[in-house]
Amino acid sequence: MTSRGVTDAVDRLATMTSRADGTAYLSPWPLRDLRDLATELGLRGVGGLRKADLVERLVEHTIGYRLTSTALRRR
């Protein structure tokens, strides 16, 4: 995956408002591209993950983190 592809993916994930949207977006990606994205995002220990687990980690690292932070700030 090119750095432009990573930037586009991160930008697109930033606009999503649900974990389900992120999962639907990333699930069709080839495993190699998912690993490249994870590396660019600084995720470690993803080399041995199954595809579904990697998608879940990526979604939580991007969308999930943002949604959780927003919910906590509203308390």
Secondary structure, 3 states (H helix, E strand, C coil): CCHHHHHHHHHHHHHCCCHHHHHHHHCCCCHHHHHHHHHHCCCCCCCCCCHHHHHHHHHHHHHHHHHHHHHHHCC
